[in-house]
Amino acid sequence: VGLSENSFQSQLNYYPNPTNGLVQIDFKQVQQNIVVEVYSIQGMLVQTQQFNNGERFELNLDQPAGIYFMQLTNEKGERANLKVVKQ
């Protein structure tokens, strides 16, 4: 049994990392509906944002300095998990 590649995650880039608060998320193609959930290192959901119809989105990580995990979900239910450090 093999693990399938996460093709949704390979379709995006995010920067800068570490960040001072603004995180740019770029997709290779237009995305219709993206939900971004931000989790603290303790696993608590601390921020949610929805983006519609675009290739580039800007997330304002409105949290204290630390390590965060972003889970992006598209309209097909595919997920990407990203680690972000806020300075």
N, C-alpha and C positions, 0 to 999 in steps of 0.2 A: 504494500500500500504506500503510495507516494503522496506528498502534499502538493496541492495545486498552487501555482503562483498567484499572488494577490494582484490581479491585473488592474483593479481600480487604484490601488496605492501606487502602482508604477506609472499611472497617468498624471501624477501631480508632483509639483515641487513646492516647497515652502521655505521662506527665508524672511528676515535673518534669524539665525539661531546660534547663539543666544540673542534675545530681543529686549528692547526697552519697553515693549508693550504692543507695537503694531506688528502683526504677522501677515505677510503677503502669501496667498495661496493661489498658485497658477496651475491650471489644467491644460492638457493638450487639446481638448475640445470643449465646446460649450456644454455646461451642466445645467439642467433644468431646475433641480431642487436638491440642495445640499444642506444637511443639518449638521452643525458642529457642536459637539458637547465637549466641554473642558473639565477635566478631572484633576483634583489635587493629587499629590503624591500619596496621600492617605486613602485615595479612592473615592473621595466625595465629589459629587457633581457641583461645580462652582459657577458654571456659565454655560448658556445655550444660545446659539444664534442660528438663524436660517438665512440662506442665500438662494436667490432665484435667477436663472437665466443669465449665465455669464461664464467666461473663461478665467477671470481673475477676481478674487475676493480679498478684502482686507479685514482682518479680525483684530479688534482692539482687546488685547488680553488685559482686562481691567481687574487685575489681581495683584497681591503683593509679590515681591521677588521670590522665586523658588522654581521647582521643577513641576511641570504640568504635562498631562497626557491629553491630546486632542483626538477625539473619535469623529471622523467624518463619515456620514452615511448618505448615499445617493438615492435617487428615486427607485432604483432596482433593489435596494436593500444591501448593496455592496458596501463594505466598510474599509476604511483606512485608519490606522492607528499611528499617531505621530507624537514624538516627545519634544517638548519645547522648554527651554530654560529662559526664565525672565530674570533680568538683572535688576 
